[in-house]
């Protein structure tokens, strides 16, 4: 027989158990099976990782990634169609040569850098627009337009997608020598050199071009990787606001500048080559650098002391009374 003290201790232990475990003990006692608690405990262990069906319907799937993914998909689709027209359709129509083998590597690798640098420019463009809006309003207390606010909230996702496409671009570029078509072309170039009786095929400016743009591309990718790492919550929480702002703002603009220079030096003398304009369409590298150059120029203008000092004053709480009153009167009308 158990003493009254032991019975009271067991009752207290039973009360300390979670509700689910107490229910399992009662089920086991009613069934008389000693193995039942073990099976139920295993079932409970796995059930803890399952989400209730009511919560599954309430939770949204990647809500913050929807807009950036749509933008990336749109830019990728348009760039792919444009590159497909120039690289595949044009030679098929003009010379009846089929170059469909270029789609998996060459065409895709021309799409990836365009999407990457465009997304990176879209990360810093809303900051430029926000500065212009604050200068126009003369205060930081007036809310931004809804579309600008939503755009600024999507900058982290746009930057991570930019890093993803840049990383794919680097991997695709490294795979060039492994392609069978490249090996055949290399043999053809060697045979043509023998036929032309050339002992040395060294072209000085082409060597410098490739050395410089590859080096700039590596530096841009390294800084972009640093930006991606510091956007991880566990890393960003370990940084002060000034450190995080310096990395994301200052180094981010350096990364955009290096990426733009990488694309421009890759083109080299192709900017003035008429043969590059197939069907009167500019090559993809020209289209890729338009938006980054616009962002860099606008950022350079806003850094000028006449604008920079006023932006800092507004962000510290100063208000331009004349502009504030003017906006209030226009809103009342």
N, C-alpha and C positions, 0 to 999 in steps of 0.2 A: 504494500500500500504506500501511496505517496503522502507525504505530510502536507498539512495545509499551507505551509510556507512555500513548498515546491510548486504546488498548484498555483499559488498567486504569482510566483516568478514566471511560470510558463504563460500565464494569462498576460502578464506585462510584456513578455517577449512577443507574444502574438499581436499585441496592439502596436508594437514598434515596427512590425513588418509592413511593407507596402500593401495596399488594398488588393492588388492583383495576386501577390504571393499568398495572402490569407485566404483568398478564394480558392487557390489551388490546393492548399492544405485541407480545406473542408471537402473538396472533391475527392482527394485521395483517401481521407478517412471514411467517407461514405462508400467508396468502392471497395475498400479493404485491400487494395493493391499497393504494395510498397514501392513498385517501380514507377507508379504514376507521377509522383512529384518530379522525378528526373526528366521524364518525357515532357512534362508541362514546362519545366524550367528551360529546357532546350528550345521549346516552341516560343516561350516568352523572349528568349535571347535573340532569336531571329526576328521576332515581331517588332522589337525595338528599332530596327533599321527600316521598317516599312512606314511609309507615310499614309495616314488615314485617307480614305477615298474622298472625304469632304474637303480636306486640305488640298488634295491634288487638283481639284477643279478650281479652287480659289487662287492657287499660285500660278503666276504667269511664267512663260518660258522665255528667258533672256529678254526682258522688256527693254533694258538699256541698250541692247545690241541691235535692235530692230532697224532703227534709222541708219546707223553706220553700215550695217550689212546691206541694206538696200542701196545706199550710196556707192559702196564698193562694188556691188553686183552691177549696178547701172554703168559705172565707169569702165569696169572690166568688159562688159558686153559691147559697149560702143567702141572701145579701143580694139577689141578683137575683130569686130566687123570691119573696122577701118584698115587694120593691118592685113586681114584676109583679102580685102579688095586689092591692096597694093602688092602683096607678096605672092598671091595665088591667082587671083582672077586676071590681073593685068598681063602677066606673061602668058597665061592660057589664051587670052583673046588676041594679043599682039603677035606672039611668036609660036603659039600652039604648043608650048612646053608645059608639061604637068609637073608642078612642084608641090603636090599635096603632102609629100613626106616631110615638108618643113613645118607642118602644123604642130606636131607634138612638142618640138623643142624650140625651133627658131621663132615661130609666130608667137608661141606662148611667152618666150623669153623677151620678146619686144613689148608684150602687153604688161608684164609684171612691173618693170621699172616705171612705166607711165602711171600705173595705178598707185604705186607706192609713193612716188614724189607728189602726186596730186593729193592723195590723202594727207600727207604730211603738211602740205600747204594749207589744206582745209582745217588743220589743227590750229594754225596760227592766224588764219584770216579773221575769225570772229573776234580775236583780241584786238586786232587793228580796227575793225568796225566798232567795237565797244569803246575804244579810245576816241574815235571820231564822234560817236554819239554823245559821250560825256563832254567833249569840247563844245559840241553844239548846244547841249542842254545847260551847260555851266554848273552842273551839280552831279553828284553820284547817287543822290537819293531818289531820283526818278527811275522807275523800272524800265528795263530794256524791253523791246518788243518780244512777243512770245516766241517767234521763230528764232530770234537771236539767242534768247535764253535757252531754248531747247538745243540749239546748235552748240553752245558753250558747254552744256552738260554732256554732250556726246564726244568731246575732244579726246578723252582718255581712250575710248573704244576706237576712234579713228586712228590714233597714234599706234595702238597695238596692231591694228590691221595693216597699217603702213609698214611696221616692222616685219610682220608676217610675209607680206609680198616682197619686201626687200631681201629677206632671208631666202625665199624661194628663187628670186632672181640670181642671187649668189650661187646657189646650188645648181641651177640650170646652166649658168655660165661655166662652172667648173666641169660640167659634163660634156662640153663641146668636143674636146679631143677624143672622147670615147665613142663618138658617133661614127658609124661606118661611112656615111656620106662624106664626113670631114676627111677620113683617111683616103678615100678615092680622090678627093680634091687635092690633097697634099701630094699624092702621086702624080696627078696631072700637072700641078705647078712645077714639080721637080723635072718632069719630062719636058715641059715647055722651056725651062731654064737650060736644059741640055741642048735642046733644038736651037735656042738662041745663042748658045755658046757663051753663057754667062757663068763666070766662076763665083761671083758674089752677088747675092740678091738683097744685100743690106740697103734699107731705105732709112736714112737718119731721122727725118721728121716723123715717120710712122712709128719708129721705135720709141721716140720721146712721147708721142701721143699716147701710146698704149701704156707705157710705164706710169705716166702722170695720172691718167683717168682711172687705172686700176688702183693706184695708191689712194686717190681721193675716194673711190668707192668703198675701199676697206675702212678708211677712217670714218666715213659717213655711217656705215653699217655698225661699227663699234660704238659710236655715240648713240645711235638709235637703239642699240641693245641696252646701253646704260639707261636711256630714258624709259625703256620698257620695264627694266628691273626695278627702277625707283617708283614706278607706278603701282607695284605690288603693295597691298595694304601693310603687310608686316615690315616692309622696307621703308615705305613712306612714313609710317608711324615712328620709326626710329630717327628720322631726320627732323630738324627744326624747320619752321616755315621758311626762313630765309634760305636754308640749304636746298630745300625742295624747290622753291621758286627759282633759285639760281640754276639748278640742273634742268628743270623743265622749260624755263624761259630762255636763258642765255645759251645754254648748250643746245637747246632745240633749234634756235635760229642758226647756230653754227652748223648743225647737222643739215638744215635746209640749204644753207649756202654751199656746203661741200657737195651735197647731192646735185645741186644745180650746176656747179662747176664740173662735176663728173659727167653730166649729160652734155654740156657744152664742149668740153675738151674731147669727148668721144666723137662728136660731130666733126671737130677740127676744121678742115677746109670744105666740108660738105655743105656748109651754110650758103655758099655761093655757087655750088655745083648745080647746073640746070637739070642734069640727068636725075637728080634726086626727086624732082617734082613730077612724079608719075601721074598722068592724067590731070596735070595742074594742081595736084594735091601735095601739100608739104609733108615731109617725113615725120614720123611719130616723135622723134626727139625734139623737133621744133615745137610741136604742140605741147609736149610734156613740160617744157620750161617756161611756158607763158605765165601760168598762174603763180609758180614760185617766184619768178622775177617781179611780178606785180606785188606780191606780199613783201618781198625783200625791199623794194623801192619804197613802199608805204611805211614799212618799219623804219627805214633809214630817215625818212622825212619826219616821223614822229619822235625820233631820237634827238632832233635838232633842239637846242636850248630853248628857243622861243615856244615850242610846243611841249617839250618835256617838263619844264618847270610848271607850266599851267596844269598839265595832267596830274603831276604829283600833288599840287595844291588841292585840286578837286578830289583826289582820292584820299587825302588827309582830312576832308570835311569842309573845305572852303567852297563857297557858292558865289557864282557871278550873279549879283542881284538883278541886274538889268535883264539878263537872259531868263532867269527864273520867273520874273514878273511877266515877261513877254510870253513865255510858254503857258503860264497860268491864265493870262487873258485870252490867248488863242484857244485854250481848252474850254474856257467858259463860253466863248462864242460858238 
